[in-house]
C-alpha cells in the first residue's frame, strides 16, 4: 500500500459520503434539485422557439400541427408543467402562412399560473402567448416582471 496515493474508489465510506450530494440522497436526507423544481412558483418568461429545426423532413400537411406540438413540448420542458394552454393568437400566428409554410421562429411568453380549478390534477398550468417582434437577432430568454 502506498501512503497518501490511494485512488478515490478505495476511500472509506465515511469520507465518500461527506460532501457528495449523490451519497446524501442515499443516506435519506432531503435533496435539492439544481433547477429548483421542488418550488414551482408562478412566473413569466419570454423565449424564442426555433421551429425550423423541428420541421426538417416533416411532410407538408403535418407541419403546422407539428409546430403547435413543438411549442407545447417546449413550454412543458421549460416551465415543468404537464398542463400547457396555447393562446388563440399564437395558434393563428403558427397557421398564418398555411399548413405548409410554418414561421421559422416564434417569440412566446410562457406564464406559469396557479390552477383555479380545485379538483385539477396539477396545481399549476402554463399559458403560452405570442409576442410579436420585428427581428429575432440578439434576443435572449428574459424573465418578465408581473404587474
C-alpha positions in Angstrom: 0.0 0.0 0.0 1.3 3.4 -1.0 0.7 6.1 1.7 -1.4 9.1 0.6 -1.8 8.0 -3.0 -4.8 5.6 -2.8 -7.3 6.0 -5.6 -10.7 7.7 -4.9 -12.6 4.4 -5.1 -10.7 2.9 -2.2 -11.6 5.7 0.2 -13.6 4.7 3.3 -17.4 5.1 3.2 -17.4 8.0 5.7 -15.1 10.1 3.5 -17.1 9.3 0.3 -20.4 10.5 1.6 -19.2 13.5 3.4 -19.6 16.1 0.6 -21.0 14.2 -2.3 -24.7 15.2 -2.9 -25.4 11.8 -4.6 -24.5 10.0 -1.4 -26.5 12.4 0.7 -29.6 11.1 -1.2 -28.7 7.6 -0.3 -28.4 8.5 3.4 -32.1 9.5 3.3 -31.6 13.3 3.7 -33.5 15.9 1.8 -32.0 16.7 -1.6 -32.4 19.9 -3.7 -32.6 19.9 -7.4 -30.4 22.3 -9.5 -33.4 23.9 -11.3 -35.4 24.5 -8.1 -38.1 22.1 -9.4 -39.3 21.4 -5.9 -40.5 25.0 -5.5 -42.5 25.8 -8.6 -43.7 29.4 -8.3 -45.9 31.3 -10.8 -43.6 33.1 -13.1 -43.4 34.6 -16.6 -40.6 34.3 -19.2 -40.2 35.4 -22.8 -38.5 32.8 -25.0 -37.8 32.2 -28.7 -38.8 28.8 -30.1 -36.8 27.8 -33.2 -39.5 25.9 -35.2 -37.5 25.5 -38.4 -35.1 22.8 -36.9 -38.2 20.7 -36.0 -39.7 20.9 -39.5 -37.0 19.1 -41.3 -38.3 16.0 -43.1 -41.9 16.6 -42.0 -44.5 16.2 -44.7 -46.3 19.4 -45.8 -49.7 18.6 -44.4 -48.3 17.8 -40.9 -46.1 20.9 -40.4 -48.5 23.4 -38.7 -49.9 20.7 -36.3 -46.3 19.7 -35.6 -45.4 23.3 -34.9 -48.2 23.6 -32.3 -47.0 20.3 -30.7 -43.4 21.6 -30.6 -44.4 24.8 -28.9 -46.4 22.7 -26.4 -43.4 20.4 -25.7 -41.1 23.4 -25.3 -43.3 25.1 -22.8 -43.7 21.9 -20.8 -40.0 21.3 -20.7 -39.1 24.9 -19.7 -41.9 25.5 -17.2 -42.0 22.0 -15.8 -45.8 21.6 -16.1 -47.8 19.0 -17.9 -50.9 21.3 -18.4 -50.0 23.7 -21.3 -52.6 26.0 -22.8 -51.8 27.7 -26.2 -53.4 31.1 -26.8 -55.6 31.5 -29.9 -53.4 34.4 -31.3 -50.3 32.2 -31.1 -52.2 29.4 -32.9 -53.3 31.8 -35.6 -49.7 33.0 -36.0 -48.4 29.4 -36.4 -51.1 28.8 -39.0 -50.8 32.2 -40.7 -48.8 31.0 -43.7 -50.9 27.9 -44.1 -50.3 24.3 -43.2 -47.0 24.0 -45.2 -45.1 27.3 -44.6 -44.7 27.5 -40.8 -42.7 30.6 -39.5 -39.1 29.7 -38.8 -39.1 31.2 -35.3 -41.7 32.4 -32.8 -41.3 34.6 -29.7 -43.5 33.3 -26.9 -44.4 34.4 -23.4 -44.6 31.4 -21.0 -46.7 32.2 -17.9 -46.8 29.6 -15.2 -50.0 30.2 -13.2 -52.0 28.6 -10.4 -54.9 26.4 -11.4 -58.2 27.9 -10.2 -60.0 24.6 -10.6 -60.0 22.8 -7.2 -60.1 19.2 -8.4 -57.4 19.6 -11.1 -54.7 17.0 -11.4 -52.0 19.7 -11.4 -51.7 22.8 -9.2 -50.0 24.8 -12.0 -50.5 25.3 -15.7 -48.6 27.1 -18.4 -50.2 29.7 -20.7 -48.3 30.3 -23.9 -48.9 33.6 -25.7 -47.4 35.1 -28.9 -45.1 38.1 -28.5 -44.7 39.9 -31.9 -41.1 41.1 -32.7 -39.5 42.8 -35.6 -36.3 40.7 -35.5 -35.1 37.7 -33.6 -31.4 39.0 -33.6 -29.9 39.2 -30.2 -33.0 38.1 -28.3 -32.5 36.0 -25.2 -34.8 34.4 -22.6 -36.0 37.1 -20.2 -38.0 36.9 -17.0 -40.9 39.3 -17.2 -42.0 41.0 -14.0 -45.7 40.7 -13.4 -47.5 44.0 -12.6 
